[in-house]
Amino acid sequence: MRARVVVLMALVTGVAVPVGCDRRAGTDAAVAAPARAAFADVTSAAGIRFRHANGAAGAKLLPETMGAGVVVFDYDGDGRPDLYFVNSCPWPGAATEATPTGTLYRNLGDGTFEDTTAAAGLAVVLFGLGGCAGDFDNDGFPDLFVTAVGGNRLFRNVGGVRFEDVTQRAGLGDSTWPAVADGTAFGRWNRPVTFPSSATWLDFDGDGRLDLFVCQYVSWSPALDAGIHAQLPGGNRAYVPPTQFPGTHCKLYRNLGDGRFADVSAASGVEVSEPTGVDGRVVPIGKSLGVVACDPDGDGWPDLAVANDTVRNFFFHNVPDGRGGRKYEEIGLTANVAYAEGRPRGGMGIDAADLEPGKTTLLVANFSNEPNTLLSVRKTRPLLFEDNAMAWGLAAPSRGPMKFGALFFDYDLDGRTDLFTANGHLEPDIALARPLQQQAEAAQLFRHVGTPDGPRFEAVTDAGDLSKPLVGRGAAYLDFNGDGAADVVISTNGGAAKLFRNDTAAARHWLRLKLVGDGVRSNRDAIGAAVEVTTATTTRRFYVTAARGYLSQSELVLTVGLGDESAVNVATVRWPGRDAGTQTWTALAIDREHRLVQSSP
């Protein structure tokens, strides 16, 4: 029985104004002279052959549209960033010649990668969506967590050589994958199937061990999805929008230090519910797709900004729990993070960076015909953000495409943080409803140009191969060839992954910082560390952050663009963790990577 009818335009255009229209026309439509960048597609030359399998076979089930992500981490400890591409799989009963798995690529250091998936023990079939890497047991080797429809997986890194599945042992094995092999039985499966999305490692309680936060998207089952009538012009089925599914709760797992995790979601305050107005029921409201850990108030405790799709965004503020521990208080409404222009948008990816001295900015990538949201700190006590997308030149040029991956990074090494989104529509047949629109869309790169009045962004109209249309989803940055410039990797939905070498800023100076915690006061990856870098003219703050953007994680090594600066005077590290302390380094040589190790107490 078909339960509800979906209005097509809600799927295709969301609830925003049409492409090309701006209710405040003229306020940010004009931008400066076109900025340029040089990114070269080196996927084939680098030996990357990964292709995402989204499971689509005609039924048009929502999870098919969402994946997948990419994780950048140095799994073997050789100082070079490696790549793990998350993959999905066919639905039960689907005929297929080969069963796809995620793929691990080891960086060989000569501009190429080798596929080490099987040797590393990661040839595992999952309907994977996202991932994040972090050394949860502080043994010196980063472990891998993969979010998957029907059940997540935790893979422990054994000596930088192979991975073992420790999901059950760690207490994270709550599989809800339909226990059927027949396609008809799968289509009738009406019990909720877990539908996670992005995840991130963080030390929320400051005990020196990495905890795990997991976004959950919607309450979903194959039968519920198939029972909703969603139709394109001509009668073809359309993908059902998230508005037609109930909300869910995010999850927070505390690291117990013995290889196990405890679900502290309710006690920690990350479960957000609201009354429905019907029979006094209180229900979960989250439809979470992106998360980034950040510290806008500079108190040393990691907060969480969460991008939600068609419901209000969350901001989880890390506060004392009154018993000597920590918890989260959801303050999205009072901090002005929840809504944009008084209503929710289709939030996908999210990232955070300091665009102004001492002021954190959040970037939220939104649905098509909705501009990106750009929330910058207005004051810290109490915490309050303001949306500067219009004032800083981002609103009008970012409105059109459907944005997923979202990243802040200094692509041209001029000392100002730029921003990037990976784009691509979720509906393969979107042209049936909107003849001028295609599923594949060009990524968008915006150059940060400082002015006396503050930040402003220019759209990069020619970014080389990076400007070619893709069905983009997860994206990450890394310096895969060691030249100091941040390269970009994009995972596409149902297509080939792409690696783009950054050839933009060969003449500019830079500094790269690899932080190593002591594994006792701070986690070994130093996730959550804050670093202030001072030159002759500026002091800038950077954070070591795990997941960024959408379903993905960029490298943990910090890249500091120096432009024409010839020296770095001081680098001060505030280590993560309760009473972990600070350290200062002076006279760091430029145009090279430095390994900063936490000193003994």
C-alpha positions as CSV (number, residue, x, y, z in Angstrom):
1,M,0.0,0.0,0.0
2,R,1.4,3.4,-1.0
3,A,1.3,5.6,2.1
4,R,2.0,9.1,0.8
5,V,2.3,11.2,-2.3
6,V,5.5,13.2,-2.7
7,V,5.4,16.5,-4.6
8,L,8.1,16.2,-7.2
9,M,9.3,19.8,-6.8
10,A,10.2,19.2,-3.2
11,L,12.7,16.6,-4.4
12,V,14.0,18.6,-7.3
13,T,14.2,22.1,-6.0
14,G,13.8,22.0,-2.2
15,V,11.9,24.9,-0.8
16,A,14.2,27.8,-1.9
17,V,13.7,30.3,-4.7
18,P,14.5,29.3,-8.3
19,V,18.0,29.3,-9.8
20,G,19.1,32.8,-10.7
21,C,16.7,34.5,-8.4
22,D,18.0,36.3,-5.2
23,R,15.4,38.0,-3.0
24,R,18.1,40.6,-2.2
25,A,19.3,40.9,-5.8
26,G,22.3,43.1,-6.2
27,T,23.7,42.7,-2.7
28,D,26.2,40.0,-3.6
29,A,25.7,39.1,-7.2
30,A,28.8,41.0,-8.4
31,V,32.2,39.5,-7.7
32,A,35.7,40.7,-8.4
33,A,37.7,39.7,-11.5
34,P,37.7,35.9,-12.0
35,A,40.1,33.9,-9.8
36,R,41.9,31.0,-11.3
37,A,43.4,27.7,-10.1
38,A,45.3,24.8,-11.7
39,F,44.2,21.3,-10.7
40,A,45.1,18.4,-12.9
41,D,43.3,15.0,-13.0
42,V,46.0,12.5,-12.2
43,T,43.7,9.6,-11.2
44,S,44.9,7.2,-13.8
45,A,48.5,8.2,-13.6
46,A,48.4,7.7,-9.8
47,G,47.1,4.1,-10.3
48,I,43.7,4.8,-8.7
49,R,41.0,2.5,-10.2
50,F,38.2,2.8,-7.6
51,R,34.6,2.9,-8.8
52,H,31.7,3.4,-6.4
53,A,28.8,0.9,-6.6
54,N,25.6,2.5,-5.2
55,G,23.4,-0.5,-5.4
56,A,20.9,1.1,-7.8
57,A,18.9,-1.4,-9.8
58,G,15.7,0.5,-10.5
59,A,13.8,0.5,-7.2
60,K,15.3,4.0,-6.4
61,L,15.9,3.5,-2.6
62,L,17.2,6.5,-0.8
63,P,20.5,5.1,0.4
64,E,21.6,4.7,-3.2
65,T,21.8,8.5,-3.6
66,M,24.0,9.3,-0.6
67,G,27.4,7.6,-0.8
68,A,30.1,7.7,-0.6
69,G,33.1,9.1,1.3
70,V,36.9,9.0,1.3
71,V,39.3,8.8,4.2
72,V,42.8,10.2,4.1
73,F,45.2,8.6,6.7
74,D,48.7,7.3,7.0
75,Y,47.8,3.8,7.9
76,D,51.4,2.3,7.6
77,G,53.2,5.2,9.4
78,D,55.6,6.0,6.6
79,G,54.8,9.7,6.6
80,R,52.7,9.7,3.4
81,P,48.9,10.0,3.2
82,D,47.1,6.9,2.0
83,L,43.5,6.7,0.8
84,Y,40.5,4.5,1.7
85,F,37.4,4.8,-0.5
86,V,34.2,3.7,1.1
87,N,32.0,1.5,-1.1
88,S,28.4,0.3,-1.1
89,C,27.1,-3.0,-2.5
90,P,24.1,-4.6,-4.2
91,W,20.9,-5.0,-2.3
92,P,19.9,-8.6,-1.3
93,G,18.7,-10.6,-4.3
94,A,20.4,-8.4,-6.9
95,A,22.2,-10.2,-9.7
96,T,25.9,-9.2,-9.9
97,E,29.0,-10.6,-11.4
98,A,31.3,-9.2,-8.7
99,T,30.7,-8.0,-5.2
100,P,32.4,-4.5,-4.6
101,T,34.2,-3.6,-1.5
102,G,35.9,-0.5,-0.1
103,T,39.4,0.0,-1.4
104,L,42.6,0.9,0.4
105,Y,45.4,2.6,-1.6
106,R,48.9,2.9,-0.2
107,N,50.9,5.9,-1.2
108,L,54.2,4.8,-2.7
109,G,55.8,8.2,-2.5
110,D,56.5,8.6,-6.2
111,G,53.1,10.0,-7.2
112,T,51.4,6.6,-7.4
113,F,49.4,4.3,-5.2
114,E,49.0,0.6,-4.9
115,D,45.9,-1.3,-4.0
116,T,46.5,-3.1,-0.7
117,T,42.9,-3.8,0.2
118,A,43.1,-7.6,0.3
119,A,46.5,-7.8,2.0
120,A,45.2,-5.4,4.6
121,G,42.1,-7.4,5.4
122,L,39.7,-4.7,4.2
123,A,38.0,-6.6,1.3
124,V,34.7,-6.5,3.3
125,V,31.3,-6.2,1.7
126,L,29.2,-3.4,3.2
127,F,26.6,-0.9,2.2
128,G,29.2,1.7,3.3
129,L,28.6,5.4,3.3
130,G,31.3,7.3,5.3
131,G,34.4,6.8,7.4
132,C,36.9,8.4,9.8
133,A,40.3,7.3,11.0
134,G,41.9,7.7,14.5
135,D,44.1,5.8,16.9
136,F,41.5,4.8,19.4
137,D,43.8,2.5,21.4
138,N,46.9,4.8,21.3
139,D,49.2,2.2,19.9
140,G,50.7,4.5,17.2
141,F,48.6,3.2,14.3
142,P,45.4,4.9,13.1
143,D,42.3,2.7,13.1
144,L,39.4,2.9,10.7
145,F,35.7,3.3,11.4
146,V,33.2,2.9,8.5
147,T,29.5,3.8,8.7
148,A,27.2,1.5,6.8
149,V,23.5,1.0,6.2
150,G,22.5,-1.9,8.5
151,G,25.6,-1.9,10.7
152,N,28.9,0.0,11.1
153,R,32.4,-1.5,11.3
154,L,35.5,-0.7,13.4
155,F,38.7,-2.0,12.0
156,R,41.7,-2.0,14.3
157,N,45.1,-1.3,12.6
158,V,47.6,-4.0,13.5
159,G,51.1,-2.7,13.2
160,G,50.4,-0.6,10.0
161,V,50.2,-3.8,8.0
162,R,46.7,-5.2,8.3
163,F,43.3,-4.5,9.9
164,E,41.1,-6.7,12.1
165,D,37.4,-6.3,12.5
166,V,36.8,-5.5,16.2
167,T,33.3,-4.2,15.9
168,Q,31.7,-6.8,18.2
169,R,34.5,-6.8,20.7
170,A,34.3,-3.0,20.9
171,G,30.6,-3.0,21.6
172,L,29.6,-1.4,18.3
173,G,28.0,-4.4,16.6
174,D,24.3,-3.5,16.4
175,S,23.6,-4.9,12.9
176,T,20.1,-4.4,11.4
177,W,20.9,-5.6,7.9
178,P,17.9,-7.5,6.5
179,A,18.5,-11.2,7.0
180,V,17.2,-12.2,3.6
181,A,18.7,-13.3,0.4
182,D,15.6,-12.8,-1.8
183,G,14.9,-9.5,-3.5
184,T,11.2,-9.7,-2.9
185,A,11.6,-10.4,0.8
186,F,14.0,-7.5,1.0
187,G,11.5,-5.2,-0.6
188,R,8.9,-6.2,2.0
189,W,11.3,-5.7,4.9
190,N,9.6,-3.1,7.2
191,R,11.7,-3.2,10.3
192,P,14.0,-0.1,10.7
193,V,17.4,-0.4,9.1
194,T,20.1,1.8,10.7
195,F,21.1,4.6,8.3
196,P,24.2,6.3,9.6
197,S,26.2,8.9,7.6
198,S,29.2,10.9,8.8
199,A,31.2,10.1,11.9
200,T,34.1,11.7,13.7
201,W,36.7,10.9,16.4
202,L,37.1,13.3,19.3
203,D,38.1,13.3,22.9
204,F,35.0,14.8,24.4
205,D,35.8,14.1,28.0
206,G,39.5,15.0,28.0
207,D,40.8,11.6,29.2
208,G,43.4,11.2,26.4
209,R,41.3,8.6,24.5
210,L,39.4,9.1,21.3
211,D,35.6,8.8,21.6
212,L,33.3,8.3,18.6
213,F,30.4,10.5,17.4
214,V,28.1,9.1,14.6
215,C,25.4,10.9,12.7
216,Q,22.2,9.1,11.9
217,Y,20.2,10.2,8.9
218,V,16.6,9.0,8.9
219,S,14.5,6.1,10.2
220,W,14.4,3.9,7.0
221,S,13.3,0.5,5.7
222,P,13.0,-0.8,2.1
223,A,9.2,-1.3,2.5
224,L,8.7,2.2,3.9
225,D,10.7,3.7,1.0
226,A,8.9,1.7,-1.7
227,G,5.5,2.5,-0.2
228,I,5.9,6.2,-0.8
229,H,4.7,7.4,-4.2
230,A,7.3,9.6,-5.8
231,Q,7.1,10.2,-9.5
232,L,8.9,12.1,-12.2
233,P,7.3,13.4,-15.4
234,G,6.6,10.5,-17.7
235,G,5.8,8.2,-14.8
236,N,9.3,7.1,-13.7
237,R,9.9,6.7,-10.0
238,A,11.8,9.5,-8.3
239,Y,13.9,9.2,-5.2
240,V,12.0,10.0,-2.0
241,P,13.1,13.1,-0.1
242,P,14.0,12.9,3.6
243,T,10.9,14.9,4.6
244,Q,8.9,11.7,4.1
245,F,10.9,9.7,6.7
246,P,11.0,10.0,10.5
247,G,14.0,11.5,12.3
248,T,16.6,9.7,14.3
249,H,19.1,10.3,17.1
250,C,22.9,10.9,16.8
251,K,25.1,8.5,18.7
252,L,28.1,9.2,21.0
253,Y,30.3,6.3,22.2
254,R,32.7,6.8,25.0
255,N,36.1,5.0,24.8
256,L,36.5,2.9,27.9
257,G,40.2,2.4,27.4
258,D,40.1,-1.4,27.2
259,G,39.1,-1.7,23.5
260,R,35.4,-1.2,24.3
261,F,33.0,1.7,23.9
262,A,29.9,2.6,25.9
263,D,26.9,4.2,24.3
264,V,26.5,7.5,26.2
265,S,24.2,9.1,23.7
266,A,21.3,9.8,26.1
267,A,23.4,10.7,29.1
268,S,25.7,13.0,27.1
269,G,22.8,15.1,25.6
270,V,23.3,14.3,21.9
271,E,19.8,12.8,21.5
272,V,17.5,15.6,20.4
273,S,13.7,15.2,20.5
274,E,10.7,17.4,20.2
275,P,7.0,17.0,20.8
276,T,4.9,16.3,17.7
277,G,1.7,18.0,18.9
278,V,-0.1,14.7,18.5
279,D,-1.0,12.7,21.6
280,G,1.9,14.4,23.5
281,R,4.5,12.2,21.8
282,V,8.1,13.3,21.7
283,V,10.1,12.0,18.8
284,P,13.7,12.3,17.4
285,I,14.1,15.1,15.0
286,G,17.7,14.7,13.7
287,K,18.3,14.0,10.0
288,S,22.1,14.4,10.3
289,L,24.5,14.1,7.4
290,G,27.6,16.1,8.3
291,V,29.6,16.8,11.5
292,V,32.7,18.7,12.5
293,A,34.3,19.0,15.9
294,C,35.4,22.6,16.7
295,D,36.1,25.0,19.6
296,P,34.6,28.4,18.7
297,D,34.7,29.6,22.3
298,G,38.3,28.6,22.8
299,D,37.8,26.8,26.1
300,G,39.8,23.7,25.1
301,W,36.7,21.4,24.9
302,P,35.5,20.1,21.6
303,D,32.1,21.2,20.5
304,L,30.1,19.5,17.6
305,A,28.4,21.3,14.7
306,V,26.0,19.0,12.9
307,A,24.4,19.7,9.5
308,N,20.8,18.3,9.2
309,D,18.8,17.8,6.1
310,T,15.5,19.6,6.0
311,V,15.4,20.1,9.8
312,R,17.3,22.5,12.0
313,N,21.0,22.1,12.4
314,F,22.5,21.2,15.8
315,F,25.3,22.7,17.8
316,F,26.4,20.6,20.7
317,H,28.3,22.7,23.3
318,N,30.7,20.8,25.6
319,V,29.9,21.7,29.2
320,P,30.5,20.2,32.7
321,D,28.0,17.5,33.7
322,G,28.1,18.5,37.4
323,R,29.8,15.3,38.4
324,G,33.3,16.0,37.3
325,G,32.7,14.9,33.7
326,R,31.5,16.4,30.5
327,K,28.3,16.4,28.5
328,Y,26.7,18.3,25.6
329,E,24.1,21.0,25.6
330,E,22.3,21.5,22.3
331,I,22.3,25.3,21.7
332,G,21.7,25.5,18.0
333,L,18.7,27.8,18.4
334,T,20.2,30.3,20.8
335,A,23.6,30.2,19.0
336,N,21.9,31.0,15.6
337,V,23.1,27.8,14.0
338,A,19.8,26.1,13.6
339,Y,18.2,28.0,10.8
340,A,19.2,30.1,7.8
341,E,16.8,33.0,7.0
342,G,14.4,31.6,9.6
343,R,14.0,28.1,8.2
344,P,15.9,24.8,7.8
345,R,17.8,24.0,4.7
346,G,19.0,20.8,3.2
347,G,22.4,20.6,5.0
348,M,24.8,18.0,3.7
349,G,28.5,18.6,4.4
350,I,30.1,20.9,7.1
351,D,33.5,22.2,8.0
352,A,35.0,24.8,10.4
353,A,38.0,27.1,10.3
354,D,39.2,30.5,11.6
355,L,38.7,33.0,8.7
356,E,39.3,35.9,11.0
357,P,41.8,36.1,13.9
358,G,40.3,34.1,16.8
359,K,36.9,33.7,15.1
360,T,35.6,30.3,13.9
361,T,33.4,30.1,10.9
362,L,31.2,27.1,9.9
363,L,30.5,26.3,6.3
364,V,27.4,24.2,5.6
365,A,26.8,22.9,2.1
366,N,23.2,22.9,1.2
367,F,20.7,21.5,-1.3
368,S,20.2,22.8,-4.8
369,N,18.7,26.3,-5.1
370,E,19.9,27.0,-1.6
371,P,23.1,29.0,-1.0
372,N,25.8,27.7,1.3
373,T,25.5,28.8,4.9
374,L,28.5,30.6,6.3
375,L,28.2,31.1,10.1
376,S,30.9,33.1,11.8
377,V,31.3,33.8,15.5
378,R,29.9,37.1,16.6
379,K,30.6,36.6,20.3
380,T,31.7,33.7,22.4
381,R,30.0,34.2,25.8
382,P,27.3,33.2,25.2
383,L,28.2,31.7,21.9
384,L,26.5,33.4,18.9
385,F,27.0,33.1,15.2
386,E,25.9,35.2,12.3
387,D,25.4,34.1,8.6
388,N,27.9,36.0,6.4
389,A,27.3,34.1,3.2
390,M,25.6,37.2,1.6
391,A,28.0,39.8,3.0
392,W,31.1,37.8,2.1
393,G,30.1,37.1,-1.5
394,L,29.2,33.4,-1.3
395,A,25.4,33.3,-1.3
396,A,24.5,34.0,-5.0
397,P,27.2,32.0,-6.7
398,S,26.7,29.0,-4.5
399,R,22.9,28.8,-4.8
400,G,22.4,26.6,-7.9
401,P,24.1,23.2,-7.5
402,M,23.4,20.5,-5.0
403,K,26.4,20.6,-2.6
404,F,27.7,17.6,-0.6
405,G,31.4,17.7,0.3
406,A,32.4,20.9,2.0
407,L,36.0,21.9,2.9
408,F,38.1,24.9,4.1
409,F,41.7,24.9,2.9
410,D,44.3,27.3,1.5
411,Y,44.6,26.0,-2.0
412,D,46.9,28.8,-3.3
413,L,49.0,29.0,-0.1
414,D,48.6,32.8,0.2
415,G,47.8,32.6,3.9
416,R,44.0,33.0,3.5
417,T,41.6,30.0,3.9
418,D,39.6,29.2,0.8
419,L,36.5,27.0,0.5
420,F,35.4,24.2,-1.7
421,T,32.2,22.1,-2.3
422,A,31.8,18.8,-4.3
423,N,28.5,18.9,-6.2
424,G,26.2,16.6,-7.9
425,H,22.4,16.0,-8.0
426,L,20.9,13.0,-6.3
427,E,18.4,12.3,-9.1
428,P,19.9,10.6,-12.2
429,D,16.8,11.6,-14.2
430,I,16.6,15.2,-13.0
431,A,16.6,16.4,-16.7
432,L,13.1,14.9,-17.0
433,A,11.8,17.5,-14.6
434,R,14.3,20.3,-15.3
435,P,15.7,19.9,-18.9
436,L,18.6,22.4,-18.3
437,Q,19.9,20.5,-15.3
438,Q,22.0,17.3,-15.2
439,Q,23.0,15.0,-12.4
440,A,26.8,15.7,-12.9
441,E,27.7,19.2,-11.7
442,A,31.0,21.1,-11.5
443,A,32.6,21.4,-8.1
444,Q,33.0,25.0,-6.8
445,L,36.1,26.6,-5.5
446,F,36.0,30.0,-3.9
447,R,39.2,32.1,-3.3
448,H,39.3,34.0,0.0
449,V,40.4,37.6,-0.8
450,G,40.9,39.8,2.3
451,T,39.6,43.3,2.3
452,P,39.9,46.1,4.9
453,D,36.3,45.3,5.9
454,G,37.0,41.5,6.4
455,P,36.8,38.3,4.4
456,R,35.3,38.0,0.9
457,F,35.1,35.2,-1.5
458,E,35.5,35.1,-5.3
459,A,34.3,32.2,-7.4
460,V,37.2,30.5,-9.2
461,T,35.8,30.3,-12.7
462,D,38.6,28.1,-14.1
463,A,40.1,25.4,-11.8
464,G,41.4,23.2,-14.6
465,D,40.2,19.6,-14.4
466,L,38.5,20.3,-11.1
467,S,35.9,22.3,-13.0
468,K,34.6,19.3,-15.0
469,P,31.2,18.0,-13.9
470,L,31.0,15.0,-11.6
471,V,28.3,13.4,-9.4
472,G,30.4,14.5,-6.4
473,R,29.8,13.3,-2.8
474,G,32.7,13.0,-0.4
475,A,35.8,15.1,-0.8
476,A,39.0,15.5,1.1
477,Y,42.3,17.3,0.8
478,L,45.9,15.9,1.1
479,D,49.4,16.6,0.0
480,F,49.9,13.3,-1.7
481,N,53.1,14.3,-3.6
482,G,54.9,16.2,-0.9
483,D,55.1,19.6,-2.6
484,G,53.3,21.5,0.2
485,A,50.1,22.2,-1.8
486,A,46.8,20.7,-0.8
487,D,45.5,18.3,-3.5
488,V,41.9,17.2,-3.7
489,V,40.3,13.8,-3.9
490,I,36.6,13.3,-4.7
491,S,34.4,10.2,-4.4
492,T,31.5,10.2,-6.9
493,N,28.2,8.4,-6.6
494,G,28.0,5.4,-8.8
495,G,31.2,6.4,-10.6
496,A,35.0,6.7,-10.6
497,A,36.9,8.5,-7.8
498,K,39.1,11.4,-8.9
499,L,42.4,12.7,-7.6
500,F,43.4,16.2,-8.6
501,R,46.9,17.4,-8.2
502,N,47.2,21.1,-7.2
503,D,49.6,23.0,-9.4
504,T,48.5,26.4,-8.4
505,A,51.0,27.9,-6.1
506,A,54.5,26.6,-6.8
507,A,56.2,29.9,-5.9
508,R,54.6,30.4,-2.5
509,H,55.9,29.4,0.9
510,W,54.3,27.0,3.3
511,L,54.7,25.0,6.5
512,R,53.3,21.6,7.4
513,L,52.9,20.4,10.9
514,K,52.4,16.8,12.0
515,L,51.4,16.6,15.7
516,V,52.0,13.5,17.8
517,G,50.3,13.2,21.3
518,D,51.8,11.3,24.1
519,G,49.0,8.7,24.2
520,V,48.3,9.4,27.9
521,R,47.3,13.0,28.4
522,S,46.5,13.4,24.7
523,N,45.4,11.0,22.0
524,R,48.3,9.9,19.8
525,D,46.8,11.6,16.7
526,A,46.5,14.9,18.6
527,I,42.9,15.2,17.3
528,G,41.5,18.3,19.0
529,A,44.8,20.2,19.2
530,A,44.8,24.0,18.5
531,V,47.9,25.5,16.9
532,E,48.7,29.2,16.7
533,V,51.3,30.1,14.0
534,T,52.9,33.5,14.2
535,T,54.8,35.3,11.4
536,A,56.1,38.8,11.1
537,T,52.6,40.0,10.1
538,T,50.0,37.6,11.4
539,T,48.9,35.1,14.0
540,R,46.6,32.4,12.8
541,R,44.9,29.5,14.6
542,F,44.4,26.0,13.1
543,Y,42.8,22.8,14.5
544,V,43.7,19.1,14.1
545,T,40.2,17.8,13.2
546,A,39.2,14.3,12.2
547,A,36.1,14.2,9.9
548,R,35.4,17.2,7.7
549,G,32.8,17.8,5.0
550,Y,30.6,15.0,4.0
551,L,31.2,11.3,4.9
552,S,35.0,12.0,4.7
553,Q,38.2,12.8,6.4
554,S,41.1,14.9,5.2
555,E,44.7,14.5,6.3
556,L,45.5,15.4,9.9
557,V,48.7,17.2,9.0
558,L,48.2,20.9,9.1
559,T,49.2,23.0,6.0
560,V,49.9,26.6,6.7
561,G,50.1,28.8,3.6
562,L,52.7,31.6,4.0
563,G,52.5,33.4,0.7
564,D,55.5,35.7,0.6
565,E,56.4,35.3,4.3
566,S,60.0,34.2,4.7
567,A,59.9,32.9,8.2
568,V,57.7,31.5,11.0
569,N,58.5,33.0,14.4
570,V,56.5,30.9,16.8
571,A,54.2,27.9,16.7
572,T,52.3,27.2,19.9
573,V,50.4,23.9,20.4
574,R,47.6,23.6,22.9
575,W,47.4,19.8,23.3
576,P,44.0,18.1,23.5
577,G,42.8,16.6,26.8
578,R,42.3,17.6,30.3
579,D,45.3,19.5,31.6
580,A,47.4,18.4,28.6
581,G,49.3,21.7,28.5
582,T,50.9,23.8,25.8
583,Q,54.2,23.8,24.0
584,T,56.0,26.3,21.8
585,W,58.4,25.9,18.9
586,T,60.5,28.7,17.4
587,A,62.4,29.3,14.2
588,L,60.7,26.5,12.2
589,A,62.2,26.2,8.7
590,I,59.7,26.9,6.0
591,D,58.8,24.9,2.9
592,R,59.0,21.6,4.8
593,E,57.0,19.4,7.2
594,H,57.8,19.3,10.9
595,R,56.9,16.6,13.4
596,L,55.9,18.1,16.7
597,V,55.8,15.6,19.5
598,Q,54.2,16.2,22.9
599,S,56.8,16.5,25.7
600,S,56.7,14.3,28.8
601,P,54.8,15.7,31.8
